[in-house]
Amino acid sequence: MKNVDERLNNFSNAVLKKAFDVREAMTEELENNRDKELKEREMLYLEEAYKKIQINKAKIIQESNEDISRAQIESKKELIKRRNEIIDEVFEGVLSKLKEFMQSLNYYSWLCERAEYAMGKVGNSHNILNALINKSDEHLQERLKNDLDIEVDISKEDIIGGIIVCNREENLLLDLSLKENLYEEKNEFLKNAGLNIDFTN
């Protein structure tokens, strides 16, 4: 009987050990599977989080760039506005001085000198030359015709003062008007005064 009991006991112990080993193996497998699944989920969440961060980062960068561009455009608009105000102020003063000069006794002799210079440049045959003067100089028209011995007409556009001499035969023209002179001075003023605005940035 003792042998039977002992055998049963040994068998029972063997079954329990096997069951315990199986349980241990299953527990270990479950834990491994759980760890694997947790790591997979963690990686998935990390990837999702990274994607969201990148999307938001790109959005923030884009919005920042748009804000910077808007600010730069507004800045340049303000610069242009202020630059134009400065130019207008300076050249209103210049225009006022030119109009004073046009009322002076020296203006007519200066006008004749300019005309003779232009005539020498575009042709020396008086038959093919004619001059244009501003409407405000209309009172000098006949005097200029007589003194220069060329046809003198009134310009259709406002050239402020000065003279434009044309060679009708060779289609040559020399613009010595105060308007042209003022335009050239304005460009020179912009260069020298450092008021040019860089639009490349």
Secondary structure as UniProt FT lines:
FT   HELIX           2..103
FT   HELIX           106..122
FT   HELIX           126..128
FT   STRAND          129..133
FT   HELIX           135..140
FT   HELIX           141..148
FT   STRAND          151..154
FT   STRAND          162..167
FT   TURN            168..171
FT   STRAND          172..177
FT   HELIX           178..192
FT   TURN            193..194
//
